[in-house]
Amino acid sequence: MSTFTISGKRADPDLKNQHIYCPSLQGLSARLADAAFLMPRMDQNRHVKNASGHGHWAAAIAADPFGSNSAFFNALRTAGYNGVVNWPSSILLEGDTQQQMSTIPATPSAEYQFLANAQDAGMQTMGFILTPDHAADALAAGIKTLILHPGILLDVDFAAKTMIRRALEAIIVGVKKAEPKARVYLYVSDWHERMIDLTDMTCDGFVRFEEAPQ
């Protein structure tokens, strides 16, 4: 079982774990990090490609309208990144916001196609998912390493915690049944741990959000 980290901190060649550099997360708490897609704070993709990757991972906005995918992936490889993930992501959008953003297009399926293009360009990929439908779309696009997000959490009592854990377990089992070679990581943070105790769940590893020190 392996652990990745994700934060607004740039990749460091001395890091022991594989790291995902996501500039939009800089200065955010674990709770605010989930809303990062709704808060365009910077030119995320430009910040990523202008930083040295040191063999780590880049978090990219797939719906970025500027530039071509191939040029972006070439820039990531030149900067020293080995892989790319879809975060910030549209997987957390709902209702009218989801419908409006789909015209960009900012949709999970578009993100998985973006990752498929990254694979064609020679990069490793991991795809954030939230639902069984997301998992199916990602697998159909050829994305075999998935990061399961537990969703937006508010007040979680024992019954809700049990329900969430069962839902996550069902998605993991469903992915493994559909594609036995797939790997499923869980997205976690100290805050998620306090809410629903994710790190004792059966999965292939974890992607841990690292909150910047205050």
MOFENQUI-V188472 format. One record per backbone hydrogen bond with DSSP energy under -1.0 kcal/mol. NH is the residue of the N-H (numbers start at 1). CO is the residue of the C=O. If there is no record, write none. Layout:
nh=<NH & NH>
co=<CO & CO>
//
This chain:
nh=<2 & 4 & 5 & 6 & 7 & 15 & 20 & 21 & 22 & 25 & 26 & 28 & 33 & 35 & 36 & 38 & 39 & 44 & 47 & 48 & 49 & 50 & 51 & 53 & 55 & 56 & 57 & 58 & 59 & 60 & 64 & 72 & 73 & 74 & 75 & 76 & 77 & 78 & 79 & 81 & 82 & 83 & 84 & 85 & 87 & 93 & 98 & 99 & 100 & 101 & 102 & 103 & 104 & 106 & 111 & 112 & 113 & 114 & 115 & 116 & 117 & 118 & 119 & 120 & 121 & 122 & 123 & 124 & 126 & 127 & 129 & 135 & 136 & 137 & 138 & 139 & 140 & 141 & 142 & 143 & 146 & 147 & 148 & 149 & 161 & 162 & 163 & 164 & 165 & 166 & 167 & 168 & 169 & 170 & 171 & 172 & 173 & 174 & 175 & 176 & 177 & 178 & 179 & 182 & 183 & 185 & 186 & 187 & 188 & 193 & 194 & 195 & 196 & 197 & 201 & 204 & 206 & 207 & 208 & 209 & 210>
co=<204 & 206 & 18 & 208 & 20 & 12 & 5 & 57 & 7 & 22 & 23 & 25 & 29 & 32 & 33 & 35 & 36 & 42 & 43 & 44 & 45 & 46 & 48 & 79 & 80 & 53 & 19 & 83 & 21 & 85 & 61 & 68 & 69 & 70 & 71 & 72 & 73 & 74 & 75 & 76 & 56 & 56 & 124 & 58 & 85 & 90 & 94 & 95 & 96 & 97 & 98 & 100 & 101 & 101 & 107 & 108 & 109 & 110 & 111 & 112 & 113 & 114 & 115 & 116 & 117 & 119 & 118 & 82 & 84 & 145 & 147 & 131 & 132 & 133 & 134 & 135 & 136 & 137 & 139 & 138 & 183 & 127 & 185 & 129 & 157 & 158 & 159 & 160 & 161 & 162 & 163 & 164 & 165 & 166 & 167 & 168 & 169 & 170 & 171 & 172 & 173 & 174 & 175 & 179 & 144 & 146 & 205 & 148 & 207 & 189 & 190 & 191 & 192 & 193 & 198 & 184 & 2 & 186 & 4 & 188 & 6>
//
